[in-house]
Amino acid sequence: MNAKAIASISLLGMLMLFFTKWTKDDGDEMYLNFRLIAAFSGLIFGVITFVVSTWFNAFVFFDDEMELFSSSISILFMMLFQMLFIFGGKVYKAKKELKYND
C-alpha cells in the first residue's frame, strides 16, 4: 500500500478516535471536550509545521536527502504526539483540581 494512503487512513482513524467517545463511554462530556481540544490543537500544529517546513525547504537549499520533514509520516506522528500531550495535560489538570477540591 502507498505510504500516503497509510498516512491518510491513520490520520482519519486518529481524528475519529479523538472526535468520538471510543476511549471513554460513560457519557462524560468533559473527556469529549478534552479530545476535541486536543484534536484541533494537533491539526493546527500539523498545518503550522507543514507550512514552516515547506517554507524552509523552499528557501534554504538542501540536498534531497536533507529536507526537513520530507515525509508526511513524520508530520503525522508529530501531530499524534501533540494530541496526546495536550489530552494528557488536560486530564492531569482536571484530576489535580478534583483531588484539590476533595
C-alpha positions in Angstrom: 0.0 0.0 0.0 1.2 3.5 -0.7 2.7 5.5 2.2 0.4 8.4 1.6 -2.7 6.1 1.8 -1.4 4.7 5.0 -0.8 8.2 6.4 -4.3 9.3 5.3 -6.0 6.3 6.9 -4.0 6.7 10.1 -4.9 10.4 10.3 -8.6 9.7 9.7 -8.6 7.0 12.4 -6.7 9.2 14.8 -9.2 12.1 14.3 -12.2 9.8 14.6 -10.7 8.4 17.9 -10.4 11.9 19.3 -13.7 13.2 18.0 -15.8 10.3 19.2 -16.2 8.5 22.6 -14.4 5.3 21.7 -12.0 5.6 24.6 -14.5 6.5 27.3 -18.1 5.5 27.1 -19.6 6.8 30.3 -21.3 9.9 28.9 -18.9 12.3 30.5 -18.8 15.4 28.3 -15.6 16.7 29.9 -13.5 14.0 28.2 -15.1 14.7 24.8 -14.3 18.3 25.3 -10.7 17.4 26.1 -10.4 15.2 23.0 -11.9 17.9 20.7 -9.4 20.5 22.1 -6.5 18.0 21.6 -7.6 17.1 18.1 -7.9 20.7 16.9 -4.6 21.7 18.5 -3.0 18.8 16.8 -4.4 19.8 13.4 -3.3 23.4 13.9 0.2 22.2 15.0 0.4 19.9 11.9 -0.6 22.6 9.5 1.8 25.1 11.0 4.6 22.5 11.0 3.9 21.7 7.3 3.8 25.3 6.2 7.1 26.2 8.1 8.9 23.1 6.8 7.7 23.8 3.2 8.8 27.4 3.5 12.1 26.4 5.0 12.7 23.8 2.3 11.8 26.2 -0.5 14.2 29.0 0.6 17.0 27.0 2.1 18.9 24.9 -0.4 19.4 21.4 0.9 20.1 18.2 -0.9 17.0 16.0 -1.5 18.2 13.8 1.4 18.4 16.6 3.9 14.9 18.1 3.5 13.2 19.0 6.8 10.1 16.8 7.4 10.1 15.5 3.8 7.8 12.7 4.8 4.2 13.2 5.7 4.6 10.3 8.2 6.9 12.4 10.4 4.3 15.2 10.5 1.6 12.7 11.2 3.5 11.3 14.2 4.3 14.9 15.4 0.5 15.6 15.3 -0.3 12.5 17.2 2.3 13.4 19.9 0.9 16.9 20.1 -2.7 15.5 20.5 -1.7 13.0 23.2 0.4 15.7 25.0 -2.5 18.2 25.1 -5.0 15.5 26.1 -2.8 14.1 28.9 -2.2 17.6 30.2 -5.9 18.4 30.3 -6.7 15.1 32.1 -3.9 15.6 34.6 -5.0 19.2 35.3 -8.6 18.0 35.8 -7.6 15.2 38.2 -5.4 17.6 40.1 -8.2 20.1 40.5 -10.6 17.2 41.6 -8.1 16.0 44.2 -7.6 19.5 45.4 -11.3 20.1 45.8 -11.9 16.9 47.8 
